[in-house]
Amino acid sequence: MRLLSIRLIVSLIVGITLVSLASSYYEALGEQTGLRRDLERRSEVFGESLAGNVEGDLEKDSAQDLQRIVQQYGNREHLAGLAIYGRQGNLLAVTPDLASTLATVPSVMSQALRENHGAGEFQRVGHASLHIYAVPLHQHDEVIGGLAIVHDSGYIRAESLHIWRQTFLRALAHVFLIVLITLLIVRWSIAGPIARTAQWMRALRTGRSSSHQNANDLDLFRPLVREVAAFAESLNQARSAAETEAHLRESGESLWTADRLAVHVRKRLGNGRLFVVSNREPYMHIRHGNSVDVVVPPSGVVTAIEPILRVCDGTWIAHGSGDADLETVDEHDRLRVPPDDPRYSLRRIWLNKEEEEGYYYGFSNEGLWPLCHIAHTRPIFRAEDWKCYQAANLKFADALLEEMKDVEKPIVLVQDYHFALLPRLIKEKRPEARVAIFWHIPWPAPQAFDISPWRRELVEGMLGADLIGFHIQSHCNNFMQTVDRVLEARVDWEHFSVKRLDHLTLVQPFPISVDFTDVEQPESTQDSYVDRSALRKNLGVESTYMGVGVDRVDYTKGILERFLAIEHFLEKYPAYQGQFTFVQIGAPSRGHLKNYHDLMVEVEAEADRINRRFQTDNWKPVIFLNRQHSHQEIQSYYRAADLCLVTSLHDGMNLVAKEFVAARHDENGVLILSCFTGAAHQLLDALQINPYDVDQTAEAIRCALEMSPEERKLRMHRMRKNVREHNVYRWAGNLVAELCELRLDSSDKSTDGPRASTAAWG
Ligand code: F6P
């Protein structure tokens, strides 16, 4: 640092001195030229005006008069003297001091006499610097002699030297001041922040600081601080991954972590590449006034797939549905995401209003969604929607094939009911690609599926895949029975596979989960208390107990049934009035569809009705927050709640149940869970309810609030163990391993069953 300062100072001194000297040189030169011009002009004016006087006396040829004139005018400022010459250049009169200097006629005088006009020149005579101006003298227009005006021009040089001296001193003062100011700036604005940044980085390296740095005083270094913060975040993650690994080795557990999945997937992919196709994109760019916000949509698919792509750097193909999405992609409609820490590519597909209407709102959400969920909403199948669904599947398939074109071993994970036709479209063009489709919603009983006019095409499209995944075994069973019912195919119940037209498809359950890798750590309950009082303050209620529900506002989620159960609970156990508040976070969803729009209105009205019935000045039973909340916001509700209510009428898995469990580091809180969710098959320590049975749910609420701390802890501990062991990394690891280890050659499969050997994954 010291060496750097010395170098800086020397460079500054040299630089500023050179600049000052150059500017002084030009300044002095300018001044000198000005003074010379001024002297020339003065000589000329003086010479011309004196010539008239001299001409008369010269005419008279009076040497005495001429000498008088010379002496009379010879004492002006800087004037060295005068001389008068005759026609032949003979000296007639001269200032005595100049007699010897002007004894021989100066060349400028000869020139003036010859050319008959005034002329001047600077001359050096001995040590003296002189300026001589010669004027011809006339009689009747005839040249009869000449007058020489001689100035001492030495003062011009003296003046220039003075300017040089002044400028030099000024430059010296400038150098001093600039160096001083620069050093102060360096010290305050650069050296100080660098020292603080270094200190912070040292603290990060030794694990004594968070990756967050207050960058207020590091203005100049903001970009650097941002980069270091991201770097530190990765360092922290790596450190905690290493700690987790060490802990796992120590406790002999075999937990799936992001790092383990990365190694696992890379090993299986070899030089292959992972492609994910889903309707919903992981990051939407939404315009807010003049700025563009990045929004993570509320979607189970996004929650589950995002951590996998982050570790495997593949390509995710999805519908670009944000209103600023188009502005944020490159010329190939791609961008790297997450935007603040790019790890994988997102390829956006554009759908016009009509396509979105028919494929997404119509066929997917008015047809397939109610068809697969038993929630007693009648599916609507329109021929125009079916056409759009086919066209959209084709459009996504084309984009996927384009993305895969230079990839030798593509591994494709198709997500959800929006793309039943995609597996076959891909396999027709790229038979060597390994394709799986994961169905995130339930598969209904075959008789229920019968009502779809295109049931055959849908099932055939799916059977293009090498692997079909559902959350639970009963969905697999329903699918196999459906195939049996609608198609000519060999359904193998022993290996859970379907052979159709020489292509074999494996059908397997893969219970999806959440990103939960925390090792057992006795977490203080501090967080929950902090969260709880902060939340209560924000919500403006005072209550001893708090319940939480987090859902997209969808008729399958049983939100109205949940509210009825809360009302019934307060009716049945009035002691809890004023004591228990239920916070429902409801993310608006598919509001473009009438029944979703109506449901939102109905949920709001129902919350109001119950509140009007019970509320007091500082308490209400139901708080309905109908907007999308960030992951962090939801976490604080999960941690603050005494219970979480999941009352889906039918749900493939329901990740809210698992997120709640994952959030409870304190091993507190009770999960009340609908038995019609996939999650109910794994979270056996939840209080399981039939959401249609309002009294049963009300009893579960009472039971949760009155449960002994020991039992709560035991139940939560067991559920956390389950979710930790069956986290999303395990889900992805199993899915990818199963897909990579399948034999694609169906003749082999027919003898050995679908797999060459059963994968030994956890
Ligand atoms: O699995 C069901 C699912 O696809 C989830 O990913 C998501 O919660 C929802 O359905 C889809 O919501 P959206 O229509 O808003 O993408």
Residues whose N, C-alpha, C, O or C-beta is under 5 A from the ligand:
A	BS01	F6P	R280 P298 S299 G300 V301 D416 H440 I441
